[in-house]
Amino acid sequence: MLLKSFVLALLFWLPAAAQNSPEPHSVGSTVAAKQATEYTLPPDKLKKAEALYRLGLKFQIISPVYSWLVLLAVLAWGIAARYRTWAESVSRWRIVQALIFVPLLMITLRLASLPLSIYAHHIYLQYGLSVQKWGSWFADAGKGLGINIGIYILALWLLLNQIRKSPRWWWFQYWLMIVPIIILFMFLWPLVIDPLFDKFEPLEAKNPRLVEAIEKVTGRGGLEIPRSRMFEMKASEKVTSLNAYVTGFGASKRVVVWDTTIQKLSTPETLSVFGHEMGHYVLNHLIYGLIATCIGVLIVLYVIFRLCGWLLPRFGPRWQIREPYDWTVVPLLFLLGGILFFAGQPIGNGVSRYMEHQADIYGLEVTHGINADSQEVAAHAFQVLGEVDLDYPYPNRLAVFWYWTHPPIGDRVRFAHEYDPWSKGERPRYVK
């Protein structure tokens, strides 16, 4: 979440954006009697999943197009130029202008996107994917807007100053500036940002048996995380979905298990989910993702540089953009970045699906011998995840290619059931 959200903010790719716990099962217990060999849904859930799937596809198309039209309107109607004039009338200092222009623009864009956001949350509530009250939802939206404004003030001030100082090489010099900032935010996010939105409590105090089970998995994978850095997140106050993950690095590295996962999955199934997330960390997906993202950032910045060189002489006067480092150019940067992000989705999502498949393999291997019948445990955990999220079993392959960050849930259930190097006398790929 951190890497994607922060990079999008810096590159302007997107204009901001209770159950009782069952008795825990022992680690060696077998999966429920109903084993999952294929991902299926009962008729009532299948109907809801298909309706949600079709709504989601429409939203994936409408949302970016709507955001682009809003940005064009901000340019064509002179809204950005008006904000620039106000900012410049207050002070000649660029940082003061940033403190005026950026919040005005960000609030305008957020208000314009609010109807779609409200509709999306309404759908999540209607389909039971969210339980978050509207007051809490608006509070989170406000906090998110505040964080985005702070990031954008810094990012835009640095960017436009660099364009003014180096019109031909700003794209490379700005890239050199933001890479260390991205790394810093990756370290700080679990410590500073995550607690603003969710509650975290020590997992050992809530579920010591689960901590002992997780330590078996982390120990087998060679990942050392003290119990003081294992937390339960109160996801049930907002969502019904399930998750467990490892986040941060160095002193901020920690294990997080959502309380919804503990409520709806057995301990072996929770370990299977955790083993997958741990795989991302052990297989260095965070590092590879950071490298790939930095390369992508450089490419996008260069393409924006070239496109601006073509667009500004033709449309700049019409949009009242006086020079390349004028504050009024910001909506154009948002627009170009948003289009490039949309066009690059298949590449990024293809890499993501590959890494998720690797993590699935790692999760199966690291829990083998800890969970009895670990393949079936994993397959059943995926089945539960799909049922809770109302994942449609028959997605269009073009939609998967363009939008899906994970392999379809049906493929994951099937793979978990079939992957068995141990009985074939083969060596596991990651965990020996």
SULMOTA-V540966 format. One record per helix or strand. SS is the DSSP state (@ for helix, = for strand). FROM is the first residue (numbers start at 0). TO is the last residue. If there is no record, write none. Layout:
# SULMOTA-V540966
SS:FROM:TO + SS:FROM:TO
This chain:
# SULMOTA-V540966
@:1:10 + @:42:75 + @:78:89 + @:93:125 + =:129:129 + @:133:164 + @:169:191 + @:193:196 + =:199:201 + @:202:205 + @:207:219 + @:226:228 + =:229:232 + @:234:236 + =:238:238 + =:243:246 + @:249:251 + =:253:257 + @:258:263 + @:266:281 + @:284:314 + @:326:366 + =:367:367 + =:370:370 + @:373:388 + @:396:402 + @:408:417
